[in-house]
Amino acid sequence: MIKGTWWVATGNKYDTNNMVPMPTGSFVTHFGKQVHWDGAKDEEAWLIIVGEGPATLTRVEETK
């Protein structure tokens, strides 16, 4: 993270209440073939994303 807070979580259900904050200066490693989701919430966030492909997309159930 270069600036702001980036929120991350893993699992088959998308639930923003289970996200963990990654503050400026932190880093996250997501491993292949595992479900993860992340994003900014209420502030601007700058980050550098580096990856090695191929990438895949797996849809998960959204918690209501």
CHARMM-style PDB file with segment names, atoms N, HN, CA, C and O in Angstrom:
ATOM      1  N   MET     1       0.840  -1.175   0.000  1.00  0.00      PROA
ATOM      2  CA  MET     1       0.000   0.000   0.000  1.00  0.00      PROA
ATOM      3  C   MET     1       0.880   1.231   0.000  1.00  0.00      PROA
ATOM      4  O   MET     1       1.816   1.352   0.790  1.00  0.00      PROA
ATOM      5  N   ILE     2       0.565   2.126  -0.889  1.00  0.00      PROA
ATOM      6  HN  ILE     2      -0.196   2.027  -1.531  1.00  0.00      PROA
ATOM      7  CA  ILE     2       1.305   3.376  -0.970  1.00  0.00      PROA
ATOM      8  C   ILE     2       0.589   4.469  -0.184  1.00  0.00      PROA
ATOM      9  O   ILE     2       1.228   5.298   0.463  1.00  0.00      PROA
ATOM     10  N   LYS     3      -0.750   4.464  -0.244  1.00  0.00      PROA
ATOM     11  HN  LYS     3      -1.269   3.790  -0.769  1.00  0.00      PROA
ATOM     12  CA  LYS     3      -1.532   5.493   0.436  1.00  0.00      PROA
ATOM     13  C   LYS     3      -2.913   4.946   0.761  1.00  0.00      PROA
ATOM     14  O   LYS     3      -3.499   4.224  -0.045  1.00  0.00      PROA
ATOM     15  N   GLY     4      -3.437   5.281   1.930  1.00  0.00      PROA
ATOM     16  HN  GLY     4      -2.961   5.868   2.585  1.00  0.00      PROA
ATOM     17  CA  GLY     4      -4.795   4.883   2.292  1.00  0.00      PROA
ATOM     18  C   GLY     4      -4.859   3.520   2.946  1.00  0.00      PROA
ATOM     19  O   GLY     4      -3.856   2.994   3.430  1.00  0.00      PROA
ATOM     20  N   THR     5      -6.061   2.955   2.950  1.00  0.00      PROA
ATOM     21  HN  THR     5      -6.875   3.382   2.556  1.00  0.00      PROA
ATOM     22  CA  THR     5      -6.303   1.630   3.527  1.00  0.00      PROA
ATOM     23  C   THR     5      -6.978   0.759   2.491  1.00  0.00      PROA
ATOM     24  O   THR     5      -7.965   1.163   1.875  1.00  0.00      PROA
ATOM     25  N   TRP     6      -6.449  -0.434   2.298  1.00  0.00      PROA
ATOM     26  HN  TRP     6      -5.647  -0.762   2.798  1.00  0.00      PROA
ATOM     27  CA  TRP     6      -6.995  -1.428   1.370  1.00  0.00      PROA
ATOM     28  C   TRP     6      -7.563  -2.549   2.225  1.00  0.00      PROA
ATOM     29  O   TRP     6      -6.902  -3.016   3.153  1.00  0.00      PROA
ATOM     30  N   TRP     7      -8.766  -2.981   1.927  1.00  0.00      PROA
ATOM     31  HN  TRP     7      -9.303  -2.602   1.173  1.00  0.00      PROA
ATOM     32  CA  TRP     7      -9.451  -3.996   2.732  1.00  0.00      PROA
ATOM     33  C   TRP     7      -9.424  -5.333   1.998  1.00  0.00      PROA
ATOM     34  O   TRP     7      -9.729  -5.385   0.806  1.00  0.00      PROA
ATOM     35  N   VAL     8      -9.065  -6.415   2.690  1.00  0.00      PROA
ATOM     36  HN  VAL     8      -8.817  -6.372   3.657  1.00  0.00      PROA
ATOM     37  CA  VAL     8      -8.938  -7.730   2.052  1.00  0.00      PROA
ATOM     38  C   VAL     8      -9.670  -8.799   2.854  1.00  0.00      PROA
ATOM     39  O   VAL     8      -9.879  -8.671   4.061  1.00  0.00      PROA
ATOM     40  N   ALA     9     -10.054  -9.858   2.142  1.00  0.00      PROA
ATOM     41  HN  ALA     9      -9.885  -9.962   1.162  1.00  0.00      PROA
ATOM     42  CA  ALA     9     -10.694 -11.013   2.791  1.00  0.00      PROA
ATOM     43  C   ALA     9     -10.592 -12.212   1.856  1.00  0.00      PROA
ATOM     44  O   ALA     9     -10.271 -12.077   0.675  1.00  0.00      PROA
ATOM     45  N   THR    10     -10.871 -13.376   2.409  1.00  0.00      PROA
ATOM     46  HN  THR    10     -11.131 -13.485   3.368  1.00  0.00      PROA
ATOM     47  CA  THR    10     -10.885 -14.605   1.623  1.00  0.00      PROA
ATOM     48  C   THR    10     -12.152 -15.378   1.960  1.00  0.00      PROA
ATOM     49  O   THR    10     -12.810 -15.109   2.965  1.00  0.00      PROA
ATOM     50  N   GLY    11     -12.481 -16.329   1.119  1.00  0.00      PROA
ATOM     51  HN  GLY    11     -11.947 -16.548   0.303  1.00  0.00      PROA
ATOM     52  CA  GLY    11     -13.635 -17.179   1.382  1.00  0.00      PROA
ATOM     53  C   GLY    11     -14.650 -17.132   0.260  1.00  0.00      PROA
ATOM     54  O   GLY    11     -14.561 -16.306  -0.648  1.00  0.00      PROA
ATOM     55  N   ASN    12     -15.606 -18.024   0.337  1.00  0.00      PROA
ATOM     56  HN  ASN    12     -15.678 -18.695   1.075  1.00  0.00      PROA
ATOM     57  CA  ASN    12     -16.602 -18.166  -0.720  1.00  0.00      PROA
ATOM     58  C   ASN    12     -17.820 -17.270  -0.565  1.00  0.00      PROA
ATOM     59  O   ASN    12     -18.706 -17.294  -1.419  1.00  0.00      PROA
ATOM     60  N   LYS    13     -17.889 -16.474   0.510  1.00  0.00      PROA
ATOM     61  HN  LYS    13     -17.169 -16.455   1.204  1.00  0.00      PROA
ATOM     62  CA  LYS    13     -18.992 -15.533   0.691  1.00  0.00      PROA
ATOM     63  C   LYS    13     -18.438 -14.128   0.806  1.00  0.00      PROA
ATOM     64  O   LYS    13     -17.599 -13.845   1.660  1.00  0.00      PROA
ATOM     65  N   TYR    14     -18.919 -13.246  -0.068  1.00  0.00      PROA
ATOM     66  HN  TYR    14     -19.600 -13.476  -0.762  1.00  0.00      PROA
ATOM     67  CA  TYR    14     -18.501 -11.844  -0.051  1.00  0.00      PROA
ATOM     68  C   TYR    14     -19.230 -11.148   1.088  1.00  0.00      PROA
ATOM     69  O   TYR    14     -20.448 -10.981   1.038  1.00  0.00      PROA
ATOM     70  N   ASP    15     -18.495 -10.744   2.109  1.00  0.00      PROA
ATOM     71  HN  ASP    15     -17.505 -10.881   2.150  1.00  0.00      PROA
ATOM     72  CA  ASP    15     -19.080 -10.091   3.273  1.00  0.00      PROA
ATOM     73  C   ASP    15     -18.113  -9.002   3.736  1.00  0.00      PROA
ATOM     74  O   ASP    15     -17.050  -9.301   4.279  1.00  0.00      PROA
ATOM     75  N   THR    16     -18.481  -7.749   3.521  1.00  0.00      PROA
ATOM     76  HN  THR    16     -19.345  -7.506   3.080  1.00  0.00      PROA
ATOM     77  CA  THR    16     -17.584  -6.637   3.862  1.00  0.00      PROA
ATOM     78  C   THR    16     -17.308  -6.546   5.359  1.00  0.00      PROA
ATOM     79  O   THR    16     -16.336  -5.903   5.757  1.00  0.00      PROA
ATOM     80  N   ASN    17     -18.128  -7.167   6.200  1.00  0.00      PROA
ATOM     81  HN  ASN    17     -18.918  -7.689   5.877  1.00  0.00      PROA
ATOM     82  CA  ASN    17     -17.888  -7.159   7.648  1.00  0.00      PROA
ATOM     83  C   ASN    17     -16.702  -8.036   8.042  1.00  0.00      PROA
ATOM     84  O   ASN    17     -16.177  -7.895   9.146  1.00  0.00      PROA
ATOM     85  N   ASN    18     -16.273  -8.932   7.164  1.00  0.00      PROA
ATOM     86  HN  ASN    18     -16.699  -9.046   6.267  1.00  0.00      PROA
ATOM     87  CA  ASN    18     -15.145  -9.822   7.454  1.00  0.00      PROA
ATOM     88  C   ASN    18     -13.823  -9.323   6.871  1.00  0.00      PROA
ATOM     89  O   ASN    18     -12.802 -10.002   6.983  1.00  0.00      PROA
ATOM     90  N   MET    19     -13.836  -8.145   6.251  1.00  0.00      PROA
ATOM     91  HN  MET    19     -14.666  -7.594   6.160  1.00  0.00      PROA
ATOM     92  CA  MET    19     -12.615  -7.627   5.622  1.00  0.00      PROA
ATOM     93  C   MET    19     -11.641  -7.099   6.675  1.00  0.00      PROA
ATOM     94  O   MET    19     -12.051  -6.566   7.706  1.00  0.00      PROA
ATOM     95  N   VAL    20     -10.356  -7.255   6.399  1.00  0.00      PROA
ATOM     96  HN  VAL    20     -10.023  -7.688   5.562  1.00  0.00      PROA
ATOM     97  CA  VAL    20      -9.287  -6.819   7.298  1.00  0.00      PROA
ATOM     98  C   VAL    20      -8.578  -5.622   6.663  1.00  0.00      PROA
ATOM     99  O   VAL    20      -8.243  -5.667   5.479  1.00  0.00      PROA
ATOM    100  N   PRO    21      -8.344  -4.550   7.429  1.00  0.00      PROA
ATOM    101  CA  PRO    21      -7.687  -3.376   6.848  1.00  0.00      PROA
ATOM    102  C   PRO    21      -6.182  -3.565   6.684  1.00  0.00      PROA
ATOM    103  O   PRO    21      -5.509  -4.078   7.578  1.00  0.00      PROA
ATOM    104  N   MET    22      -5.668  -3.148   5.539  1.00  0.00      PROA
ATOM    105  HN  MET    22      -6.215  -2.731   4.813  1.00  0.00      PROA
ATOM    106  CA  MET    22      -4.235  -3.141   5.266  1.00  0.00      PROA
ATOM    107  C   MET    22      -3.815  -1.673   5.149  1.00  0.00      PROA
ATOM    108  O   MET    22      -4.081  -1.045   4.125  1.00  0.00      PROA
ATOM    109  N   PRO    23      -3.172  -1.120   6.162  1.00  0.00      PROA
ATOM    110  CA  PRO    23      -2.809   0.297   6.138  1.00  0.00      PROA
ATOM    111  C   PRO    23      -1.595   0.576   5.247  1.00  0.00      PROA
ATOM    112  O   PRO    23      -0.929  -0.345   4.774  1.00  0.00      PROA
ATOM    113  N   THR    24      -1.330   1.848   5.034  1.00  0.00      PROA
ATOM    114  HN  THR    24      -1.871   2.595   5.419  1.00  0.00      PROA
ATOM    115  CA  THR    24      -0.181   2.275   4.246  1.00  0.00      PROA
ATOM    116  C   THR    24       1.089   1.576   4.737  1.00  0.00      PROA
ATOM    117  O   THR    24       1.332   1.486   5.940  1.00  0.00      PROA
ATOM    118  N   GLY    25       1.889   1.086   3.797  1.00  0.00      PROA
ATOM    119  HN  GLY    25       1.691   1.159   2.820  1.00  0.00      PROA
ATOM    120  CA  GLY    25       3.141   0.406   4.136  1.00  0.00      PROA
ATOM    121  C   GLY    25       3.014  -1.103   4.233  1.00  0.00      PROA
ATOM    122  O   GLY    25       4.027  -1.791   4.356  1.00  0.00      PROA
ATOM    123  N   SER    26       1.803  -1.639   4.180  1.00  0.00      PROA
ATOM    124  HN  SER    26       0.980  -1.081   4.080  1.00  0.00      PROA
ATOM    125  CA  SER    26       1.633  -3.091   4.298  1.00  0.00      PROA
ATOM    126  C   SER    26       1.598  -3.742   2.916  1.00  0.00      PROA
ATOM    127  O   SER    26       1.526  -3.058   1.895  1.00  0.00      PROA
ATOM    128  N   PHE    27       1.651  -5.073   2.902  1.00  0.00      PROA
ATOM    129  HN  PHE    27       1.709  -5.629   3.731  1.00  0.00      PROA
ATOM    130  CA  PHE    27       1.548  -5.811   1.649  1.00  0.00      PROA
ATOM    131  C   PHE    27       0.724  -7.065   1.874  1.00  0.00      PROA
ATOM    132  O   PHE    27       0.600  -7.546   3.000  1.00  0.00      PROA
ATOM    133  N   VAL    28       0.167  -7.585   0.807  1.00  0.00      PROA
ATOM    134  HN  VAL    28       0.268  -7.194  -0.108  1.00  0.00      PROA
ATOM    135  CA  VAL    28      -0.693  -8.770   0.855  1.00  0.00      PROA
ATOM    136  C   VAL    28      -0.213  -9.750  -0.200  1.00  0.00      PROA
ATOM    137  O   VAL    28       0.169  -9.343  -1.297  1.00  0.00      PROA
ATOM    138  N   THR    29      -0.228 -11.026   0.118  1.00  0.00      PROA
ATOM    139  HN  THR    29      -0.539 -11.356   1.009  1.00  0.00      PROA
ATOM    140  CA  THR    29       0.059 -12.073  -0.859  1.00  0.00      PROA
ATOM    141  C   THR    29      -1.179 -12.939  -1.008  1.00  0.00      PROA
ATOM    142  O   THR    29      -1.664 -13.505  -0.029  1.00  0.00      PROA
ATOM    143  N   HSD    30      -1.691 -13.045  -2.223  1.00  0.00      PROA
ATOM    144  HN  HSD    30      -1.297 -12.585  -3.019  1.00  0.00      PROA
ATOM    145  CA  HSD    30      -2.809 -13.943  -2.516  1.00  0.00      PROA
ATOM    146  C   HSD    30      -2.243 -15.108  -3.313  1.00  0.00      PROA
ATOM    147  O   HSD    30      -1.534 -14.906  -4.298  1.00  0.00      PROA
ATOM    148  N   PHE    31      -2.551 -16.307  -2.895  1.00  0.00      PROA
ATOM    149  HN  PHE    31      -3.127 -16.472  -2.094  1.00  0.00      PROA
ATOM    150  CA  PHE    31      -2.030 -17.500  -3.547  1.00  0.00      PROA
ATOM    151  C   PHE    31      -2.991 -18.004  -4.617  1.00  0.00      PROA
ATOM    152  O   PHE    31      -4.203 -17.815  -4.511  1.00  0.00      PROA
ATOM    153  N   GLY    32      -2.454 -18.637  -5.632  1.00  0.00      PROA
ATOM    154  HN  GLY    32      -1.469 -18.791  -5.718  1.00  0.00      PROA
ATOM    155  CA  GLY    32      -3.248 -19.161  -6.734  1.00  0.00      PROA
ATOM    156  C   GLY    32      -4.277 -20.185  -6.288  1.00  0.00      PROA
ATOM    157  O   GLY    32      -4.076 -20.912  -5.315  1.00  0.00      PROA
ATOM    158  N   LYS    33      -5.390 -20.225  -7.023  1.00  0.00      PROA
ATOM    159  HN  LYS    33      -5.553 -19.634  -7.813  1.00  0.00      PROA
ATOM    160  CA  LYS    33      -6.480 -21.173  -6.813  1.00  0.00      PROA
ATOM    161  C   LYS    33      -7.166 -21.020  -5.456  1.00  0.00      PROA
ATOM    162  O   LYS    33      -7.793 -21.961  -4.968  1.00  0.00      PROA
ATOM    163  N   GLN    34      -7.049 -19.840  -4.846  1.00  0.00      PROA
ATOM    164  HN  GLN    34      -6.540 -19.076  -5.243  1.00  0.00      PROA
ATOM    165  CA  GLN    34      -7.768 -19.539  -3.608  1.00  0.00      PROA
ATOM    166  C   GLN    34      -8.627 -18.304  -3.844  1.00  0.00      PROA
ATOM    167  O   GLN    34      -8.212 -17.371  -4.532  1.00  0.00      PROA
ATOM    168  N   VAL    35      -9.829 -18.305  -3.268  1.00  0.00      PROA
ATOM    169  HN  VAL    35     -10.166 -19.062  -2.709  1.00  0.00      PROA
ATOM    170  CA  VAL    35     -10.751 -17.186  -3.461  1.00  0.00      PROA
ATOM    171  C   VAL    35     -10.374 -16.043  -2.521  1.00  0.00      PROA
ATOM    172  O   VAL    35     -10.222 -16.238  -1.315  1.00  0.00      PROA
ATOM    173  N   HSD    36     -10.228 -14.858  -3.090  1.00  0.00      PROA
ATOM    174  HN  HSD    36     -10.352 -14.700  -4.069  1.00  0.00      PROA
ATOM    175  CA  HSD    36      -9.991 -13.660  -2.275  1.00  0.00      PROA
ATOM    176  C   HSD    36     -10.718 -12.492  -2.920  1.00  0.00      PROA
ATOM    177  O   HSD    36     -11.004 -12.514  -4.118  1.00  0.00      PROA
ATOM    178  N   TRP    37     -11.009 -11.495  -2.141  1.00  0.00      PROA
ATOM    179  HN  TRP    37     -10.777 -11.477  -1.168  1.00  0.00      PROA
ATOM    180  CA  TRP    37     -11.630 -10.277  -2.652  1.00  0.00      PROA
ATOM    181  C   TRP    37     -11.152  -9.117  -1.814  1.00  0.00      PROA
ATOM    182  O   TRP    37     -10.847  -9.270  -0.631  1.00  0.00      PROA
ATOM    183  N   ASP    38     -11.091  -7.955  -2.437  1.00  0.00      PROA
ATOM    184  HN  ASP    38     -11.340  -7.831  -3.397  1.00  0.00      PROA
ATOM    185  CA  ASP    38     -10.527  -6.800  -1.752  1.00  0.00      PROA
ATOM    186  C   ASP    38     -10.975  -5.507  -2.417  1.00  0.00      PROA
ATOM    187  O   ASP    38     -11.581  -5.526  -3.488  1.00  0.00      PROA
ATOM    188  N   GLY    39     -10.672  -4.387  -1.775  1.00  0.00      PROA
ATOM    189  HN  GLY    39     -10.180  -4.371  -0.904  1.00  0.00      PROA
ATOM    190  CA  GLY    39     -11.020  -3.094  -2.340  1.00  0.00      PROA
ATOM    191  C   GLY    39     -10.931  -1.975  -1.316  1.00  0.00      PROA
ATOM    192  O   GLY    39     -10.695  -2.211  -0.131  1.00  0.00      PROA
ATOM    193  N   ALA    40     -11.124  -0.754  -1.796  1.00  0.00      PROA
ATOM    194  HN  ALA    40     -11.315  -0.563  -2.758  1.00  0.00      PROA
ATOM    195  CA  ALA    40     -11.151   0.412  -0.921  1.00  0.00      PROA
ATOM    196  C   ALA    40     -12.569   0.559  -0.370  1.00  0.00      PROA
ATOM    197  O   ALA    40     -13.530   0.100  -0.986  1.00  0.00      PROA
ATOM    198  N   LYS    41     -12.693   1.196   0.785  1.00  0.00      PROA
ATOM    199  HN  LYS    41     -11.912   1.569   1.286  1.00  0.00      PROA
ATOM    200  CA  LYS    41     -14.028   1.432   1.358  1.00  0.00      PROA
ATOM    201  C   LYS    41     -14.394   2.902   1.263  1.00  0.00      PROA
ATOM    202  O   LYS    41     -15.075   3.301   0.318  1.00  0.00      PROA
ATOM    203  N   ASP    42     -13.967   3.708   2.204  1.00  0.00      PROA
ATOM    204  HN  ASP    42     -13.414   3.384   2.972  1.00  0.00      PROA
ATOM    205  CA  ASP    42     -14.444   5.093   2.257  1.00  0.00      PROA
ATOM    206  C   ASP    42     -13.342   6.133   2.084  1.00  0.00      PROA
ATOM    207  O   ASP    42     -13.524   7.296   2.445  1.00  0.00      PROA
ATOM    208  N   GLU    43     -12.205   5.724   1.535  1.00  0.00      PROA
ATOM    209  HN  GLU    43     -12.057   4.780   1.242  1.00  0.00      PROA
ATOM    210  CA  GLU    43     -11.132   6.674   1.282  1.00  0.00      PROA
ATOM    211  C   GLU    43     -10.358   6.244   0.046  1.00  0.00      PROA
ATOM    212  O   GLU    43     -10.423   5.091  -0.379  1.00  0.00      PROA
ATOM    213  N   GLU    44      -9.629   7.187  -0.516  1.00  0.00      PROA
ATOM    214  HN  GLU    44      -9.576   8.124  -0.170  1.00  0.00      PROA
ATOM    215  CA  GLU    44      -8.787   6.893  -1.668  1.00  0.00      PROA
ATOM    216  C   GLU    44      -7.648   5.964  -1.243  1.00  0.00      PROA
ATOM    217  O   GLU    44      -7.065   6.127  -0.171  1.00  0.00      PROA
ATOM    218  N   ALA    45      -7.346   4.997  -2.091  1.00  0.00      PROA
ATOM    219  HN  ALA    45      -7.820   4.864  -2.962  1.00  0.00      PROA
ATOM    220  CA  ALA    45      -6.238   4.078  -1.811  1.00  0.00      PROA
ATOM    221  C   ALA    45      -5.371   3.945  -3.059  1.00  0.00      PROA
ATOM    222  O   ALA    45      -5.879   3.775  -4.167  1.00  0.00      PROA
ATOM    223  N   TRP    46      -4.064   4.023  -2.862  1.00  0.00      PROA
ATOM    224  HN  TRP    46      -3.652   4.161  -1.961  1.00  0.00      PROA
ATOM    225  CA  TRP    46      -3.103   3.821  -3.939  1.00  0.00      PROA
ATOM    226  C   TRP    46      -2.349   2.528  -3.647  1.00  0.00      PROA
ATOM    227  O   TRP    46      -1.907   2.306  -2.520  1.00  0.00      PROA
ATOM    228  N   LEU    47      -2.203   1.686  -4.649  1.00  0.00      PROA
ATOM    229  HN  LEU    47      -2.563   1.867  -5.564  1.00  0.00      PROA
ATOM    230  CA  LEU    47      -1.462   0.459  -4.440  1.00  0.00      PROA
ATOM    231  C   LEU    47      -0.764   0.024  -5.716  1.00  0.00      PROA
ATOM    232  O   LEU    47      -1.099   0.467  -6.814  1.00  0.00      PROA
ATOM    233  N   ILE    48       0.197  -0.837  -5.549  1.00  0.00      PROA
ATOM    234  HN  ILE    48       0.470  -1.197  -4.657  1.00  0.00      PROA
ATOM    235  CA  ILE    48       0.897  -1.447  -6.676  1.00  0.00      PROA
ATOM    236  C   ILE    48       0.509  -2.917  -6.669  1.00  0.00      PROA
ATOM    237  O   ILE    48       0.650  -3.597  -5.653  1.00  0.00      PROA
ATOM    238  N   ILE    49       0.022  -3.403  -7.796  1.00  0.00      PROA
ATOM    239  HN  ILE    49      -0.092  -2.850  -8.621  1.00  0.00      PROA
ATOM    240  CA  ILE    49      -0.361  -4.809  -7.908  1.00  0.00      PROA
ATOM    241  C   ILE    49       0.617  -5.482  -8.867  1.00  0.00      PROA
ATOM    242  O   ILE    49       0.794  -5.039 -10.001  1.00  0.00      PROA
ATOM    243  N   VAL    50       1.239  -6.542  -8.405  1.00  0.00      PROA
ATOM    244  HN  VAL    50       1.095  -6.902  -7.483  1.00  0.00      PROA
ATOM    245  CA  VAL    50       2.175  -7.311  -9.217  1.00  0.00      PROA
ATOM    246  C   VAL    50       1.687  -8.751  -9.207  1.00  0.00      PROA
ATOM    247  O   VAL    50       1.424  -9.315  -8.145  1.00  0.00      PROA
ATOM    248  N   GLY    51       1.568  -9.335 -10.369  1.00  0.00      PROA
ATOM    249  HN  GLY    51       1.781  -8.877 -11.232  1.00  0.00      PROA
ATOM    250  CA  GLY    51       1.071 -10.703 -10.416  1.00  0.00      PROA
ATOM    251  C   GLY    51       1.694 -11.494 -11.537  1.00  0.00      PROA
ATOM    252  O   GLY    51       2.375 -10.960 -12.413  1.00  0.00      PROA
ATOM    253  N   GLU    52       1.440 -12.768 -11.483  1.00  0.00      PROA
ATOM    254  HN  GLU    52       0.887 -13.201 -10.771  1.00  0.00      PROA
ATOM    255  CA  GLU    52       1.930 -13.686 -12.496  1.00  0.00      PROA
ATOM    256  C   GLU    52       0.736 -14.505 -12.959  1.00  0.00      PROA
ATOM    257  O   GLU    52       0.038 -15.097 -12.135  1.00  0.00      PROA
ATOM    258  N   GLY    53       0.489 -14.548 -14.258  1.00  0.00      PROA
ATOM    259  HN  GLY    53       1.055 -14.068 -14.927  1.00  0.00      PROA
ATOM    260  CA  GLY    53      -0.716 -15.198 -14.785  1.00  0.00      PROA
ATOM    261  C   GLY    53      -0.506 -16.653 -15.117  1.00  0.00      PROA
ATOM    262  O   GLY    53       0.581 -17.198 -14.925  1.00  0.00      PROA
ATOM    263  N   PRO    54      -1.527 -17.263 -15.605  1.00  0.00      PROA
ATOM    264  CA  PRO    54      -2.788 -16.648 -15.993  1.00  0.00      PROA
ATOM    265  C   PRO    54      -3.682 -16.409 -14.777  1.00  0.00      PROA
ATOM    266  O   PRO    54      -3.590 -17.126 -13.780  1.00  0.00      PROA
ATOM    267  N   ALA    55      -4.539 -15.407 -14.865  1.00  0.00      PROA
ATOM    268  HN  ALA    55      -4.614 -14.825 -15.675  1.00  0.00      PROA
ATOM    269  CA  ALA    55      -5.475 -15.095 -13.787  1.00  0.00      PROA
ATOM    270  C   ALA    55      -6.810 -15.771 -14.062  1.00  0.00      PROA
ATOM    271  O   ALA    55      -7.138 -16.070 -15.210  1.00  0.00      PROA
ATOM    272  N   THR    56      -7.572 -16.009 -13.011  1.00  0.00      PROA
ATOM    273  HN  THR    56      -7.306 -15.766 -12.079  1.00  0.00      PROA
ATOM    274  CA  THR    56      -8.897 -16.604 -13.149  1.00  0.00      PROA
ATOM    275  C   THR    56      -9.902 -15.782 -12.359  1.00  0.00      PROA
ATOM    276  O   THR    56      -9.518 -14.966 -11.521  1.00  0.00      PROA
ATOM    277  N   LEU    57     -11.174 -15.990 -12.619  1.00  0.00      PROA
ATOM    278  HN  LEU    57     -11.486 -16.653 -13.299  1.00  0.00      PROA
ATOM    279  CA  LEU    57     -12.248 -15.316 -11.907  1.00  0.00      PROA
ATOM    280  C   LEU    57     -13.207 -16.372 -11.385  1.00  0.00      PROA
ATOM    281  O   LEU    57     -13.676 -17.215 -12.151  1.00  0.00      PROA
ATOM    282  N   THR    58     -13.504 -16.338 -10.100  1.00  0.00      PROA
ATOM    283  HN  THR    58     -13.123 -15.653  -9.479  1.00  0.00      PROA
ATOM    284  CA  THR    58     -14.456 -17.253  -9.488  1.00  0.00      PROA
ATOM    285  C   THR    58     -15.522 -16.427  -8.783  1.00  0.00      PROA
ATOM    286  O   THR    58     -15.204 -15.684  -7.854  1.00  0.00      PROA
ATOM    287  N   ARG    59     -16.763 -16.536  -9.196  1.00  0.00      PROA
ATOM    288  HN  ARG    59     -17.022 -17.139  -9.951  1.00  0.00      PROA
ATOM    289  CA  ARG    59     -17.848 -15.794  -8.555  1.00  0.00      PROA
ATOM    290  C   ARG    59     -18.167 -16.407  -7.196  1.00  0.00      PROA
ATOM    291  O   ARG    59     -18.128 -17.626  -7.034  1.00  0.00      PROA
ATOM    292  N   VAL    60     -18.485 -15.546  -6.211  1.00  0.00      PROA
ATOM    293  HN  VAL    60     -18.517 -14.556  -6.342  1.00  0.00      PROA
ATOM    294  CA  VAL    60     -18.863 -16.021  -4.880  1.00  0.00      PROA
ATOM    295  C   VAL    60     -20.219 -15.455  -4.504  1.00  0.00      PROA
ATOM    296  O   VAL    60     -20.693 -14.496  -5.114  1.00  0.00      PROA
ATOM    297  N   GLU    61     -20.841 -16.050  -3.500  1.00  0.00      PROA
ATOM    298  HN  GLU    61     -20.456 -16.829  -3.005  1.00  0.00      PROA
ATOM    299  CA  GLU    61     -22.148 -15.614  -3.020  1.00  0.00      PROA
ATOM    300  C   GLU    61     -21.999 -14.359  -2.170  1.00  0.00      PROA
ATOM    301  O   GLU    61     -21.130 -14.295  -1.301  1.00  0.00      PROA
ATOM    302  N   GLU    62     -22.843 -13.365  -2.416  1.00  0.00      PROA
ATOM    303  HN  GLU    62     -23.549 -13.418  -3.121  1.00  0.00      PROA
ATOM    304  CA  GLU    62     -22.809 -12.140  -1.649  1.00  0.00      PROA
ATOM    305  C   GLU    62     -23.678 -12.283  -0.404  1.00  0.00      PROA
ATOM    306  O   GLU    62     -24.832 -12.703  -0.499  1.00  0.00      PROA
ATOM    307  N   THR    63     -23.129 -11.936   0.774  1.00  0.00      PROA
ATOM    308  HN  THR    63     -22.192 -11.595   0.852  1.00  0.00      PROA
ATOM    309  CA  THR    63     -23.883 -11.998   2.004  1.00  0.00      PROA
ATOM    310  C   THR    63     -24.916 -10.888   2.019  1.00  0.00      PROA
ATOM    311  O   THR    63     -24.605  -9.749   1.669  1.00  0.00      PROA
ATOM    312  N   LYS    64     -26.127 -11.200   2.414  1.00  0.00      PROA
ATOM    313  HN  LYS    64     -26.379 -12.125   2.699  1.00  0.00      PROA
ATOM    314  CA  LYS    64     -27.205 -10.191   2.430  1.00  0.00      PROA
ATOM    315  C   LYS    64     -27.493  -9.724   3.818  1.00  0.00      PROA
ATOM    316  OT1 LYS    64     -28.367  -8.879   4.015  1.00  0.00      PROA
TER     317      LYS     64
END
